[in-house]
Amino acid sequence: MDRIEALETALAHLTRAVEDLSEVVVRQEAEIATLVRRQRALIERQAERELDSGASIPLADQRPPHW
């Protein structure tokens, strides 16, 4: 294999690697967006529960019982 063929082969492998990594990043971006939406929904749900329970101090701001 001459030098140009070796360079073309290396370039083809690198191009494929970049495409594969790009696909991974796109999937991770979608997954992160889903997780962020779920986290926000859980935070809102917990805040509603705290308001419905009638607690004067939100649970997140209360001291643990052992203090």
C-alpha angles and dihedrals in degrees: 000000000000125000097265092051090050090051092048091050092049090048091050091052092047092048091052091048091052091049091050092049091048090055090050091051092050091051092047092049091054092046092049091050090052092048092049091052091049092048092051091049091051092048091050092047091050091048090052091050091052091050092047092050090062094231111163092213119044112249092242090059097046121103117246114259094250093063 
